[in-house]
């Protein structure tokens, strides 16, 4: 199954609620991805531009998009970005196929 890396930011209101009522959000994240047949591999908080990161496994892009849309639509995040991760073997296959693409630079 494909792996996905999400990075997110909570709204100030969400942080206020979490300060008043600390909660381990890993369990919620796990239930979201499991509802589409996936798995949560990790959940981390961070300093910097993003408040946290998740590593997910999902059956396909549509399933992961459904989870991301449901989370985004909940209103607790100010941003959510999900990145499809490629294995080294997938990247090597893509590199081989790229050599077969007849690319022409703009204006050339």
KOLMARVEX-337329 format. One line per 2 residues: their letters; for each residue x, y, z of N, C-alpha, C. Coordinates in Angstrom, 3 decimals. Layout:
BEGIN
a	X,Y,Z,X,Y,Z,X,Y,Z | ...
! end
This chain:
BEGIN
xx	0.844,-1.189,0.000,0.000,0.000,0.000,0.882,1.242,0.000 | 0.424,2.295,-0.670,1.190,3.548,-0.701,1.304,4.196,0.678
xx	2.399,4.916,0.874,2.619,5.698,2.090,2.384,7.173,1.794 | 1.913,7.891,2.787,1.609,9.314,2.668,2.140,10.037,3.895
xx	2.703,11.207,3.669,3.162,12.070,4.746,2.268,13.296,4.770 | 1.635,13.537,5.911,0.817,14.736,6.069,1.483,15.665,7.062
xx	1.367,16.960,6.778,1.804,17.958,7.753,0.641,18.920,7.942 | 0.455,19.321,9.191,-0.737,20.103,9.515,-0.442,21.211,10.503
xx	-1.371,22.162,10.534,-1.351,23.241,11.527,-2.733,23.317,12.169 | -2.748,23.365,13.473,-4.003,23.577,14.202,-4.364,25.061,14.175
xx	-5.649,25.349,14.316,-6.076,26.737,14.491,-5.769,27.151,15.930 | -5.684,28.452,16.208,-5.494,28.890,17.601,-6.609,28.377,18.515
xx	-7.826,28.308,18.006,-8.947,27.803,18.811,-8.749,26.335,19.185 | -8.196,25.562,18.255,-7.933,24.151,18.544,-6.882,24.022,19.634
xx	-5.806,24.810,19.549,-4.788,24.773,20.603,-5.397,25.165,21.946 | -6.279,26.140,21.957,-6.925,26.565,23.202,-7.720,25.409,23.808
xx	-8.479,24.701,22.962,-9.247,23.544,23.447,-8.316,22.432,23.939 | -7.203,22.213,23.243,-6.261,21.155,23.635,-5.565,21.503,24.960
xx	-5.292,22.788,25.185,-4.695,23.212,26.452,-5.678,22.979,27.593 | -6.945,23.290,27.368,-7.975,23.094,28.396,-8.276,21.621,28.646
xx	-8.141,20.823,27.581,-8.474,19.402,27.678,-7.470,18.600,26.843 | -6.246,18.366,27.384,-5.235,17.635,26.619,-5.761,16.278,26.150
xx	-5.459,15.949,24.903,-5.969,14.725,24.297,-4.917,14.135,23.367 | -4.758,12.823,23.427,-3.865,12.113,22.519,-4.601,11.920,21.195
xx	-4.235,12.697,20.186,-4.936,12.664,18.899,-4.515,11.488,18.020 | -3.537,10.702,18.454,-3.136,9.528,17.672,-4.295,8.561,17.502
xx	-5.083,8.382,18.551,-6.190,7.424,18.476,-7.236,7.875,17.459 | -7.502,9.165,17.428,-8.458,9.685,16.441,-7.912,9.489,15.035
xx	-6.642,9.854,14.822,-6.028,9.701,13.503,-6.035,8.234,13.071 | -5.752,7.357,14.002,-5.754,5.923,13.692,-7.138,5.462,13.246
xx	-8.177,5.922,13.931,-9.532,5.502,13.556,-9.921,6.032,12.179 | -9.472,7.240,11.826,-9.798,7.801,10.512,-9.213,6.942,9.396
xx	-7.934,6.603,9.501,-7.274,5.867,8.417,-7.737,4.413,8.389 | -7.987,3.840,9.546,-8.471,2.463,9.573,-9.864,2.341,8.958
xx	-10.646,3.411,9.006,-11.996,3.371,8.422,-11.976,3.197,6.905 | -10.822,3.465,6.268,-10.696,3.266,4.819,-9.745,2.102,4.502
xx	-9.405,1.300,5.503,-8.548,0.140,5.281,-7.067,0.431,5.345 | -6.685,1.559,5.955,-5.282,1.943,6.042,-4.713,1.761,7.426
xx	-3.530,2.338,7.623,-2.822,2.198,8.898,-2.053,3.483,9.203 | -2.053,3.871,10.463,-1.258,5.005,10.925,0.094,4.473,11.376
xx	1.176,4.964,10.756,2.522,4.523,11.114,3.203,5.469,12.097 | 2.717,6.696,12.201,3.342,7.622,13.133,2.598,8.935,13.216
xx	2.730,9.592,14.348,2.089,10.882,14.616,3.058,11.663,15.487 | 3.501,12.809,14.984,4.477,13.614,15.713,4.042,15.070,15.764
xx	4.369,15.749,16.857,4.234,17.198,16.941,5.603,17.811,16.710 | 5.627,19.077,16.285,6.892,19.700,15.910,6.855,21.195,16.194
xx	8.029,21.790,16.240,8.168,23.243,16.275,8.316,23.712,14.836 | 7.924,24.943,14.560,8.160,25.476,13.223,6.874,25.797,12.486
xx	6.967,25.741,11.181,5.847,26.117,10.318,4.639,25.214,10.512 | 4.882,23.936,10.756,3.792,22.969,10.936,3.772,22.481,12.373
xx	2.562,22.233,12.855,2.398,21.756,14.233,2.628,20.261,14.367 | 2.384,19.527,13.290,2.534,18.088,13.393,2.635,17.400,12.053
xx	2.999,16.117,12.141,3.202,15.274,10.966,2.589,13.903,11.229 | 2.040,13.306,10.177,1.520,11.940,10.246,2.118,11.135,9.114
xx	2.402,9.871,9.379,2.796,8.943,8.333,1.696,7.891,8.245 | 1.058,7.846,7.092,-0.098,6.982,6.869,0.202,5.954,5.795
xx	-0.548,4.869,5.820,-0.582,3.909,4.732,-2.050,3.770,4.356 | -2.353,3.873,3.062,-3.735,3.768,2.605,-3.786,2.903,1.358
xx	-4.935,2.290,1.105,-5.046,1.411,-0.057,-4.810,2.123,-1.394 | -5.155,3.415,-1.459,-5.029,4.149,-2.725,-5.197,5.640,-2.457
xx	-4.979,6.439,-3.499,-5.063,7.899,-3.365,-6.463,8.368,-2.999 | -7.477,7.732,-3.534,-8.858,8.142,-3.239,-9.167,7.949,-1.753
xx	-8.731,6.825,-1.196,-8.957,6.565,0.236,-8.246,7.597,1.100 | -6.996,7.902,0.753,-6.243,8.899,1.524,-6.873,10.269,1.361
xx	-7.312,10.599,0.143,-7.965,11.887,-0.081,-9.242,12.000,0.744 | -9.989,10.917,0.880,-11.213,10.937,1.682,-10.904,11.272,3.137
xx	-9.846,10.665,3.673,-9.450,10.954,5.056,-9.011,12.409,5.177 | -8.182,12.866,4.247,-7.694,14.247,4.297,-8.852,15.245,4.183
xx	-9.799,14.966,3.310,-10.958,15.864,3.158,-11.815,15.891,4.422 | -12.028,14.727,5.021,-12.822,14.671,6.253,-12.146,15.456,7.369
xx	-10.823,15.291,7.506,-10.086,16.012,8.548,-10.110,17.517,8.264 | -9.832,17.899,7.028,-9.820,19.325,6.663,-11.185,19.966,6.872
xx	-12.232,19.225,6.553,-13.584,19.750,6.692,-14.049,19.895,8.128 | -13.293,19.330,9.064,-13.683,19.391,10.470,-13.477,20.745,11.124
xx	-12.666,21.600,10.505,-12.483,22.951,11.008,-11.444,23.147,12.101 | -10.751,22.096,12.522,-9.759,22.232,13.591,-8.358,22.560,13.092
xx	-8.169,22.447,11.768,-6.853,22.721,11.189,-6.891,23.987,10.359 | -5.789,24.726,10.386,-5.679,25.874,9.484,-5.025,25.455,8.173
xx	-4.326,24.304,8.170,-3.789,23.761,6.926,-3.508,22.276,7.092 | -3.613,21.565,5.971,-3.271,20.150,5.909,-2.716,19.888,4.520
xx	-1.511,19.358,4.457,-0.886,19.008,3.188,-0.498,17.544,3.260 | -0.888,16.791,2.235,-0.572,15.371,2.188,0.264,15.086,0.956
xx	1.358,14.378,1.157,2.331,14.096,0.110,2.390,12.589,-0.102 | 2.268,12.156,-1.353,2.429,10.741,-1.677,3.925,10.425,-1.671
xx	4.308,9.399,-0.939,5.718,9.001,-0.871,5.969,7.837,-1.830 | 7.075,7.917,-2.545,7.471,6.852,-3.463,8.603,6.045,-2.848
xx	8.583,4.752,-3.073,9.709,3.924,-2.638,10.886,4.195,-3.571 | 12.058,3.736,-3.187,13.235,3.881,-4.042,13.011,3.126,-5.359
xx	12.431,1.937,-5.276,12.170,1.166,-6.495,11.187,1.883,-7.419 | 10.146,2.484,-6.850,9.202,3.239,-7.678,9.892,4.423,-8.345
xx	10.769,5.074,-7.610,11.499,6.213,-8.176,12.430,5.760,-9.297 | 13.091,4.623,-9.110,13.948,4.088,-10.165,13.130,3.755,-11.415
xx	11.945,3.173,-11.240,11.065,2.902,-12.379,10.667,4.196,-13.074 | 10.356,5.222,-12.287,9.983,6.520,-12.865,11.147,7.127,-13.635
xx	12.359,6.992,-13.109,13.532,7.516,-13.801,13.732,6.821,-15.143 | 13.532,5.502,-15.156,13.662,4.758,-16.418,12.609,5.209,-17.426
xx	11.380,5.390,-16.969,10.310,5.838,-17.862,10.538,7.268,-18.327 | 11.113,8.091,-17.452,11.377,9.490,-17.828,12.309,9.560,-19.026
xx	13.217,8.614,-19.135,14.130,8.571,-20.273,13.431,8.289,-21.581 | 12.204,7.796,-21.519,11.424,7.491,-22.719,10.476,8.624,-23.104
xx	10.363,9.626,-22.265,9.463,10.748,-22.537,10.189,11.747,-23.446 | 9.548,12.102,-24.520,10.144,13.057,-25.474,9.785,14.480,-25.047
xx	10.491,14.989,-24.049,10.235,16.330,-23.516,10.866,17.388,-24.424 | 10.136,18.485,-24.576,10.645,19.631,-25.316,10.479,20.848,-24.422
xx	11.563,21.591,-24.188,11.527,22.774,-23.334,10.672,23.870,-24.003 | 9.987,24.691,-23.179,9.182,25.768,-23.734,10.053,26.687,-24.615
xx	9.536,27.041,-25.780,10.236,27.940,-26.678,11.336,27.288,-27.485 | 11.568,26.004,-27.287,12.656,25.318,-28.022,12.181,24.816,-29.366
! end
